[in-house]
Amino acid sequence: MDFRAYPLRLPHTLSDSVIRLDGHTLADAQAHWEGEDEEMMLRFDSPQRATLEQTRAAMGRWIDARAAGGPEFAYAIRQPSGVLMGGCATYLITPDRANVSYWVFPTFRGQGYAGRALALLCAAVAQAPSVEQIEAHVDADNIASRRVAEKAGFIETGAIAAESRTGALATRILYARPATRP
């Protein structure tokens, strides 16, 4: 499907009093690469740790997609001082459905940053005129991520089969919430 008719024109920067979401830069690649652990490899469906060059290439794709208006739009999660703590992203599944994802590096886990990022991201996605539903597809065994989605107002609506990069099928829990606009 051609999503150019449904661009994601999201704010460049989102923030609350604790975190800031903004665009990745290629200079973030080193911190992102250093922040990846086995949990992230598992959730990103990576059979092995990415190289620094692969991380730079991924960030280049995120930067280009933001500039093009989607269909994927990624944010870096940062401390107000600029320290990279993780990231979050959204992409259009269909013109009226957007998927969200979020990740936090090990040093910053368990401190509420993923929930804050998800709240900011969902508020921004809800402003996209075509989006009616926001979804999170969470691995069934990822209890921490499931709690983050539930605290952000997502409701478990079923399970979906998702194909991995290796072609294996994985079961993910489908969480959904309406794209509530003020």
N, C-alpha and C positions, 0 to 999 in steps of 0.2 A: 504494500500500500504506500502511496506517495503522501508523506506527511507535510510536505511543504505548504499545503493549504491550511495547516493547523500548527503554526510555529509556536514554540514555547518561548515567549518573551518574558522571562522572569527577571526580577531585579538582579543587578550585578552583585550586590552585597545585601545580606540579611544579618541582623544581630539582635541580641537581647543583652542583658547586663553581664552575661557570663561568657558567651561565645560569639564568634563572628563567622559567617559563611561567606566566602567569596570565591573567585576563580582560582584554579590552580595555575601555577607558573612552572616552567621547566625547572626553575631553581628548587621547587618542592620535591623533585624526583628523589633526591638523596634521602631526605627525611622520610618520605613515603616508603622507599625501599627498606630503610633501616627499621621502620615501624612494622613491617609485615612479619607475621608469625605463622605458626602452623594452623591456628584457628582461621586466620584470614585466607590462607591457601585453601583450606577446606571449603570455606564459604564462597570463595571466588572460583571454586571448581578448578584449581590449579594443580596439576600433577606434580609440579616442582616449583621451587622458589623462582620468581621472576628475576631476570638480570636487571641491572641498573638501566641498561639501554632499553629493555622491554618496558620498564616502568616509565622512562622518558617518552617512549612512543605512545603508551597509553595516555599519558598526560597531554601529549600533543593532540591526540584524538578528542579528548575531553575539551580542550581549549578550542579546537576547530568546531566541534558540535555546538558549544555555547555561542560562538560567533555566528553560526548559521541558523540559530534559533531552534535547534533540536534535530531529530526527535529526542535526543538525550541531552540532559543538562546536568552537569556535575558541579558540586561545590566542595571546596576545602573546608574542613572544620578547624577553626583556629582559636587559640586563646586571644584575648584582646591585644596582647603583645605581639601577635603574629605567629607564635609557635604552632606548627601543624600538629593536630591531634587525630585526624582521620578525615573522613569525607562522607558525602551523601550525594545521591543522584536521583533523578527521575527520568523516565522515558515514556513516550506514548505507546501503549499497546494497541489502541484504536484511537480515533480522534476524541472519543468521550471517556476513555479510561487511561489513567497514568499509573505506572508502577513506581514505587519508591524503594530505595535501599540506603543503608547506612552502615558505616564501619568506624571503629575507634581503635587506635593502637593500644597495645596491652597496658602501657603506663597510665592511660587515661580511662580505662574501663571501670565500670562500677561506680561512677561519680555523677551519672545523670547527663552526660554530654550527648549521648546518642538520642535520648529523649528530647532534649532541647533542640538538637539539630532537626529531628523529625518534625517537631511542632512548627519550627520556622519554615521548613521545606513544604509541609502540607499547606500552610497558610498561603505561601506563594503560589503553589500549584493550583489551589482553589481559585485563584484569580485568572487562570487561563480560561478564556471564554468557552471553549469546547469541552473542557473536562467536567464530567459529572460524577465520576467515581475515582477514588484513589485506592490503589491496592498495594499490599506488601506480600510478596511470595517468600515465605520463611521456611527454611529447612525444619522438618518436624523435630529434630533433636536439638535445635538451637533455642533453648529455653530462655536465655537472656534476651535474645532478639524478639522472641514472641512476647515477652513481658513489656518490652519497649513499645511494640506495636499496640498492645492492649491498653497501656497507659496513655497512648496518643489517641485513643478513641476508635481504634480499629476493632472490628468484630470478626471472629473466625467464621468463615462461611463455607468451608469445605477444604478439599485437598485437590491438588493438581499434579500431574506428572510433567516433569520438566526434563528435557534432554540435556545432559552434560556435554562439555566440550569433547569428551571421549566417546560420546554416543550412548552412554549408559543412562537409564531412566532413574530419576530421583523423585521422591515424593516431597512436595512442599505444601505447607499449610497456606491456604489463601485467606488473607485478611483483607477486609474492605471497609471503607467509610465514604460517606458522600463528600463531594467537594463543596463544602459549605462556604457560601460567600456572605460577607457582612451585609 
